Amino acid sequence: MKVSQVSDQINTQLNNSNQGMTIFAPTDNAFSSLKSGTINSLSAQQQVQLVQFHVLPNFISMSQFQTISNPLRTQAGDATPGDFPLNVTTSGNQVNVSTGVDDATVSNTIYTDGQLAVYQVDKVLQPMSIFAAPSPAVAPAPATLKPKSKSPAGLSTTSGNDDLPADNSGVERIAMHSTAVLVFGISLFVLLSILENER
């Protein structure tokens, strides 16, 4: 994933907009709780969209979450149903974020200055357009079966690789952790850029 693409987008928006920005930063445990291989199974574009889905193109304080209109637009795209909708509900001081696939809770305010807010969430926000189960496809009409021809000496023509064990090397866990570090890194980069500009 191109870190510079997302961080440049965030930095440009913060420098050229008076609307600010809000970032939902998942914890390491949030990434660890994803099914093994989840991040690796995404295309490069989907990985960028996943990071952008955690970024709102305007500053929202904790108190503003109580009166905000749903669905919220994210940097990943439109808020239309089936695309990248993000809904927020509150109960007292608790803020909950719903994607249509999973629900997360804002567990901490990491940083806020009136232009940028970074909130810690307990789950990775999974957009519907990437993680929603596809609609069941219409079953095709049954095909007429042709008799199978046997290979010489009655040997099976299948490769037999279906019985091999899955790769459990831990590479997928490393990639998930790397993505968690990436999201944190982007948040840290933005924070440092803002602090540097204030000097």
N, C-alpha and C positions, 0 to 999 in steps of 0.2 A: 504494500500500500504506500502511496506517495504521501508521506507526512507533510512535505512542503505544500502540496496542493491544498490540503485542508487548513493547515496553519496559516498559509498566505491568505486564504479566503477569510479566515477569522480576523487576522490582523488588518486586512484591507477594510473590512466592514467596521471594525472598531475605530479606525482612523478616519473613515469617510462618512460615518453615519452618526446621527445624534440619537438613534434608537437603542444603541447598546446591544448586549447579547447575554443570553443565559445558557449555561452548559450544565447538563446532567452527567456527572462523572461516576460510573459504576465502580464499586470496590473490587479488590482482587478476588474476594470471595464470590462476588457476582459473576465474574468470568469463570471461576473454578466450578461453579454450579451448572454451567452450560453443559449440555451433552457433549461428550468427547467428539472432536472433529467438526463441531458446528462452524467455527470461524474458518477453518481450512476448506470447508465445502463451498464457501462463498466465492464468487468471482471477484476480481480486483474492484470492479465498479460497485458491487454489492458491499464490499468491505468499506469503501469510502462512504456509501450511502448510510451504512450502519453508524459510522462515526458522526456523520452529518445529522442523523436522526436524533442525536443527543444534544444538538445545538439549536436553540431558538434564536431567530434573527432580531430579537429585541430584549431589553433588560426587563426582568420581572422580579420584583421583590417578593419575599415570603408573604407579606400581607396582600399583595396584588393577586396572588393565586386564588384568594377567596372570592374575587369578583370577575375573574377572567372568563371570556367566552370560549367554549369548546366548539370544534376541535382546534388545537393550536397548530400553527404552521411551523415546520422545522426547516433547517437548511437542506434536508434531503429532498424536499419537494412539497407537493401539494398536500392539503389536509383532507382531500376528498376520500370518502369511504373506499377501502380497498387499496389505498395508495400509502400515504405516510401520516395518517391521523394520529394525534396525540391528545389525550383528554386528561384533565386534571380535576381532582375532587379534593375537598378539604373537610376535615372533621376536627374542629378546635384548631390546635396548632399543627396538626398532622396534615401533610400534603401527600396525596397519592397520585401516581401517574399511570395511566392505562393506555396500552397500545392496541388493544383488540386481540393480542396474542398473550401478553403477560401484564402483570400489575407490579409496580414498584413503589416504594415509599422513600420520600426524601428523608434521609437520616441525619443530615448535617449540612450546615452552611460552611463551605470551604473558604470562599472569598466573596465579598460584595463591596462595591464602591460607588454605586449609582449608575455605572455604565456597564459593568460586567458582574454577573453573578455566577458562581460555580457552586452547584449543589451536589452533594454525595447521594447516590441512590443505591439501594440494596440489590438491584437486579439490572442486568443488561437490557435496555429497552429494545424489544424485537419488533420491527415494523411488519405490518401485515403483508405488504407487497413482497417481502423476502421470506418471512417465516410462516405465513398462514398456510394451512393445509390446502392443496389445490382441490378444486371441485372434482368430484368423481367423474371420470370420463364415461361416455356411453360405451357399453361393451360392444365390440365388433361382432358381426354375424359369425357363427361357427364356420370354420373352413373345413373343407373335406380333407380328411387325412389320407396321405399316400402311405403305402406300406414302406417301412424302413428297410433299406438294403443292408445286409450284413457285410462287414469288411472281411477280408480273407481270414481264414482260420477262426471265424466267429468272434473276433475281437470287437470290442465296443469302439465306436468312433468318437466318443466324448473324451475330453481331455482329462477328466477326473480331478480338476483343480477345485471343484466345488467344496471338497472336504478339507482344504488347507485352512489352518487357523488364521484369524485376522491379525494384522500387524498391531501389536500392543507395545510399540517401542517408546512411547511417551512423546513422540514428536508433536502430536496434536496438542498435548498439554503445554508444551513449550510455546507453540504458536498462539494459543489462547492467552498465555501469560504475557507474551510479547504485545498482543493487542491491548491488553489492560494497561501495560506500561505506555503504549502509544497514546491512548486516551488521556492518561494522566500527564504525559509529556506535553501534549497539545495544550492542556489546561495550564500547565506550568509555564510554557512558552508564552501564552497569551498574558498571563499574570505578570511575568517578568517584563514583557514589552510595555504593558501599561505602566508599571512602576518606573521603568526607564523613561517613558515619555513624560511622566509627572515631574521629573527632576528639572 
